[in-house]
Amino acid sequence: MRSGGVLKITVTACAILALAVVTGAALVGHLSQGMGIGAGLLLGSLNGYLLQALMGRGAPMVAGSLLRLVAFTSVVLVAALMLGTAAWTLPLGIGLAQLILVGAGIRQGLRA
């Protein structure tokens, strides 16, 4: 089973959801929260590609996981400085993207 289909589905679903969240948040007057969640969705959807690249280079799983954790944490901390009170929305978006990734993986696994 290849992971390429799962990753494409994840990125596509996250991009569509990010657009919907930003649009909905703008309509109700909470654009900064919508932008944070949307950015987190897009960032989190790239986690699978980052994992695939690290594993393709033969990186140990623990080192790859720590590298990804440090990278995402750094981005969230920088975003916290930029977003101010809406900083919690970026990790929420990243978490939602991970749920979409798991759902896409389960869907493909059940089809196989």
N, C-alpha and C positions, 0 to 999 in steps of 0.2 A: 504494500500500500504506500503510495506516495503522499507526501505532506503538501505538495504544491497546490493541489486543489483546495485543501483545507485553508491554507494561507490566503489564497485568492478570495475565497468565500468570506473569510474573516475581514480582510481589508475592505472588500466591497460593502459588506454589511455594516462595518464600522463607519465607513465614509457616508453611507446613506443615513445611518442613525445620527451621526454628527451633524449633518446638514439639517435633519429634522429637529434635533435638539436646539441648535443655534437659532433656527427660524422660529420655533415655538417660544424660546426664551426671549427673543427680540419682540415678539408679538405681545408678550405679557410684561415686558419692561425689565427683564433680568438678563440683559445681554452678556454681562461679564460672567455670570454663572454658566450660561449656555456656551460661551466661548471656552471656558475652562473644561467643561465636560466634553465638548467637541474635540478640543485639543488632546485631552486624555484618551479619548476613543481612538483618534488617529495615531497617537504615540503608542498606545498599548497594542494596536493591531500590528505594529512592526516587530513586536517581541518574538513572534514565531520565526520571522526571517532572520532576526539576530541570533536566535538559538540555532537555527539551521546553518548559518554561516560559521558560528563557533564550532559546532559539532563537525562540520565539513573540514575544518582545519585541524581536527584532532585534539581540540581543547578538552581537558577533563571536565566532566559534568559539574563538579563542585566549583571549579574555577570559573567556568562559563556562567553558572548561576550567580556567583558572587559578582562577577563583572556586570551582568545585566542588572542586578539589584542595585549596585553602586551607580550605574548609569541612570536608571530610572529615578532613584532617590535624588541624585544631583539635579536632574531636570525638574523634579517636583520642588526642590528647595529654591531653585532659581525662579520658578513660576510663582512660588509663594511670595517672593519679594515683588514680583511684577503684578500679581493679581490682588495682593492685599487680603481683604476679608473673604474673597472668593477662592482662596488657595485650596480649600478642601475639594473643590470640584475637579481638579486635575487627577488626583489619585482615584477619585470616584470613576472618572472616565476610563482610566487605565484598568481598573477592576472590572468594569462592564465589558471592556474589550477582551479581557481574559475569559469572561463567561461566554462571550460569543465564540471565542476560539475553542473552548471546550465543547460547546454545543455543535459547532461545525465538525469537530473531530468525532464526536459521538455519532452524528448523522452519517458521516462517511463510513465509520466503523460498522454501523448497523446495515449499511448497504452492501458491505463486502461479504 
